[in-house]
Amino acid sequence: MKNGERRHEFKTVHGYRKFFKTHCEQVMKSINVEILMGHTIGVSDCYYKPSEKEILEDYLKAINVLSINNNQKILEKQITELKEKSNDNEYIIKAKLQEKDEQIKIIQSQMNVLVGIISRLDSEEGKNKIAKQLIENGLCTK
């Protein structure tokens, strides 16, 4: 036997079969696991004859627990985080839009005051009076 060479190669295969059986039995019927592994199920061979569809449906339940690479779990976590960030951003955007709407209303009311004042401008005395009102209202400076 050479250095690093395995004496029994079937041990690796046994490890995969054991992993399959252990994890499948968490979510599948044990008898279906045995059928998928090619084992005999004894007397039940005569009485229990599931269709391929039944075994497939049972097997589909085990896909997540059999997956060694958990990309799906990672992706689901990322999706959840992104949804939370999206909801937070949406809330912030709504608040900013409401703030802008309030500012627009204030500006519109100030414009209405100005339009009213300008419409009354007909004499020099009226202009001075209006300028004074503008300064008092904080709409312009001296």
C-alpha positions in Angstrom: 0.0 0.0 0.0 1.4 3.4 -1.0 1.4 6.5 1.2 -1.9 8.4 1.1 -3.7 5.6 -0.7 -7.0 4.5 0.8 -7.4 0.9 1.8 -11.2 0.8 1.3 -12.7 3.1 -1.3 -16.3 2.2 -0.3 -16.0 4.2 2.9 -16.5 7.5 1.0 -19.6 6.2 -0.8 -21.0 4.9 2.5 -20.6 8.4 4.0 -22.7 9.8 1.2 -25.3 7.1 1.6 -25.4 7.7 5.4 -25.8 11.5 4.8 -28.6 10.9 2.4 -30.5 8.5 4.7 -30.0 10.6 7.8 -31.2 13.8 6.2 -34.0 12.3 4.1 -35.6 10.6 7.1 -36.1 14.0 8.7 -38.7 14.9 6.2 -39.6 11.8 4.2 -41.2 8.5 5.0 -38.6 6.0 6.1 -39.9 3.3 3.7 -39.6 5.7 0.7 -36.0 6.4 1.7 -35.2 2.7 1.7 -36.8 2.4 -1.7 -34.7 5.3 -3.1 -31.6 3.7 -1.7 -32.4 0.4 -3.4 -32.8 -1.5 -0.2 -35.4 -4.3 0.2 -38.2 -3.5 2.6 -39.0 -7.0 3.5 -42.6 -8.2 3.6 -43.7 -4.7 2.8 -42.4 -5.2 -0.8 -45.6 -7.1 -1.5 -48.0 -4.7 0.2 -46.5 -1.2 -0.2 -46.1 -0.2 -3.8 -45.9 3.6 -4.1 -46.1 5.3 -7.5 -43.2 7.2 -8.9 -45.2 10.4 -8.4 -45.6 9.7 -4.6 -41.9 9.0 -4.2 -41.0 12.1 -6.2 -43.3 14.3 -4.1 -41.8 12.9 -0.9 -38.3 13.4 -2.3 -39.0 17.0 -3.2 -39.6 17.7 0.5 -36.0 16.6 1.2 -34.2 18.7 -1.4 -33.4 21.6 1.0 -32.0 19.3 3.7 -29.9 17.4 1.1 -28.4 20.5 -0.4 -24.8 20.8 0.6 -24.3 24.2 -0.9 -26.8 26.4 1.0 -27.0 29.2 -1.7 -30.8 29.2 -1.4 -30.7 30.0 2.3 -28.1 32.7 1.7 -30.2 34.2 -1.1 -33.4 34.1 1.0 -31.6 35.9 3.8 -30.4 38.5 1.3 -33.9 38.9 -0.1 -35.3 39.5 3.3 -32.6 42.1 4.1 -33.2 43.9 0.8 -37.0 43.9 1.4 -36.4 45.5 4.9 -34.1 48.1 3.4 -36.6 48.8 0.6 -39.4 49.3 3.2 -37.1 51.7 5.2 -36.2 53.7 2.1 -39.9 53.8 1.1 -40.8 55.2 4.5 -38.0 57.8 4.3 -39.1 58.8 0.8 -42.7 59.3 1.9 -41.6 61.5 4.8 -39.5 63.6 2.5 -42.3 64.0 0.0 -44.7 65.0 2.7 -42.1 67.6 4.0 -41.8 69.0 0.4 -45.6 69.2 0.0 -45.8 71.2 3.2 -43.0 73.6 1.9 -44.9 74.0 -1.4 -48.1 74.9 0.5 -46.2 77.6 2.5 -44.6 79.0 -0.7 -48.1 79.1 -2.4 -49.6 81.0 0.6 -46.7 83.5 0.5 -47.2 83.9 -3.3 -50.9 84.6 -2.7 -50.0 87.3 -0.2 -47.5 88.8 -2.7 -50.0 88.7 -5.6 -52.6 90.4 -3.3 -50.1 93.1 -2.4 -48.9 93.7 -5.9 -52.5 94.0 -7.2 -52.9 97.0 -4.8 -49.9 98.9 -6.1 -51.3 102.0 -7.7 -49.5 105.0 -6.0 -46.1 105.8 -4.5 -47.6 105.9 -1.0 -49.2 102.4 -1.6 -45.9 101.1 -2.8 -44.1 102.3 0.4 -46.9 100.8 2.5 -46.7 97.5 0.7 -42.9 97.4 1.0 -43.3 97.9 4.7 -45.8 95.0 4.9 -43.4 92.8 3.0 -40.6 93.5 5.4 -42.8 92.9 8.4 -44.0 89.6 6.9 -40.4 88.6 6.3 -40.9 88.3 2.6 -38.1 90.7 1.7 -35.3 92.8 3.2 -34.6 96.5 3.2 
